[in-house]
Every structure is written in structure tokens, then in C-alpha cells.
Amino acid sequence: MKVSERHMRSYSPMGLLVLRGPKEEYGKGAHWVVGDEHGYAEVILMKDRNAVHSDTFYIEHIVIREQERGKGYGRTLYAKVEEFARNVGTEWMQIDSEPETVGFWKKMDYTELDRVFYKDKTAMVKRVRAPGSP
């Protein structure tokens, strides 16, 4: 089996490998590390009691290799992660942003919350799918 086949899931968009996480069966609380040739993201399908909204996909962090930053790879990886989130059936995405990256997340259409979950981080959310849509 090729490495790329071993790391693919039916719900993972083209070009996004699942480096760690559940196979085809997953549920609330599922945790993945996904990535492409430029970086990786650690994401969680949150349990409703821990989320601002039900059906929230949380980005723990997203990292682009240092030598490849500033070339648009962060946006590309994020687009794949957002598609991944939609594919697992989530309605919302959330991130707790470092102060220096709030502008990036605003460009990705996230809205700041007036709630702080982690010291010095800004909680931000984005609706990625209308309620009840497939």
C-alpha cells in the first residue's frame, strides 16, 4: 500500500492526508492530525458540551513550515481543513487565535467572540455550513 493511500479517508479532500486519527468511523471528540506537503493542522470534532456552538470543528493549531511561510500555503492548507470539516458534517469552526494571527482569521471570515478560553488568545468562530444542509 502506498503511503498516500494509507493516509487517505473518504471524507478527506484531495491533497489532505490524515497523519493521525480515526479511520472511517468517528464521532464527537474525534481528533486528527492532517497535513499536506507544506504543513499540518491538529483538529477536533468537539463534543457539544465543550463547544460554543453544537457541531463545532476546532482547530487546535495550524502550522506551515517556516521556510514556506508567506507564500499562500497557509490559506491553501486552511481551505483543505475547512472542506474536511464540512465533510465530517460540522456546522461551525472555531479557533483560539494568537494576537498576531487574528487578522489572518478575519480574512478567512472568522468572527471574534467576546469570550476568552485561553490566556491572551482570541476565540473566533465561522459558520461553514447552513443548519440542516448536507
N, C-alpha and C positions, 0 to 999 in steps of 0.2 A: 504494500500500500504506500502511495506517495505521501509525503508529509502534508501537502496541501489538502489531500483527501481526508487524512486523519483528523485534521483540524477544522473541517467544514461541518456545518449543521444546516438543516433545511431552512431554518429561519435566519441564517446569517447571510447578509448581502454579499454579492460578488466582491472579492478582494479583501474581505474582513475575516481573518482566521480566529477561531476560538482556541486560545492558547491554554486556557484552563476553565472548566465549568461543566455544567450538566450536559448530557447528550440531548436526545430529542425530547425527553421528559423533563419538565421543570415546573416550578411553581413559585409562589410568593416566597421571597427570601433567597431565591437563586442568585448565585454570584458568579460572574465571569471575568476573565481577563481576555480581552480581544485586541487584535492589532493588525497592522499592515507593515509594509517594508519601511515605513518612516517613524512608527511609534506604536504606542499601545494605550489602552484605557482599561480601567477597572470599574465595573458596573454592577449594580444590584437591582433586582426587581423587588422593590420594597414591600414589606408586609404593611398592610393598611394602617395599623396602629402606630407605626413609626414614620408615616409619610404625612406631608402637608395635605396632599390630596390622595384619594384612593387611586390605585393603578399608576403608581409613580415609579419611574425608572431613574435611579440615582447614579450620577457619575461621581465616583469616588475620586478619581483623578484621570487626567488625560495628559500624556507626555509625548513630545516629539523629540527625536534625537537632537542633541544640542547643535551639531554641525548642520542640521537641516531646518532649523527654525527660521522663520521669516520668509519662507518660500511658498506659503499657502498649504503646506501639508497638514497643519492643524485643522484648517477648515475641511479639507478632504476627509481626514480621519473622523472628524466630528460628524460629517454628513453620513458616513457609513454607520456610526454609532447610533445616530438618530433613526436611520432606517431599521437597524437592528431592534431598537426599542419599539418601533411601530410593529415590526414582525412578531414580537413576543406579546403583542396585544395591549401595550400600555397607552394610557391617555396623556400622561404628564411626564416631563423630565425635570429633574432638579439637580442643582449643583451648589455647593458651598464654595464660593469663589474667593481666591486671594484678592486683596485690594488692587493689585496691578493688572489683574485679568478681567475685572468687571466690564471694561469697555469691550473686550472680545465677546463676552457672553451677551452683552446688549446687542452687538452686531448680529448675533445668532438668534435674535428675537426673544431673549430671556427677559423677565421682569424681576426686579428686586423685590424681596419681601421685607417687611419691617420686623422680621424675626431673626434672631441670631442663634444658630445651633452650635457653632464653634467660634472660639475667641478670634477676633479680628477677621472673620470671614463673612462674606455677604451671601445670604441664602437667595437663590434665584430659581425661578421656575419658568417652564414653557409648556404650553399645550401642543401636543404633536398629533393628536387625533381627536376628532369630534366624538362626543359621547355616543355610544351605540353604533359607531361606524366599524366596518370590518377591518 
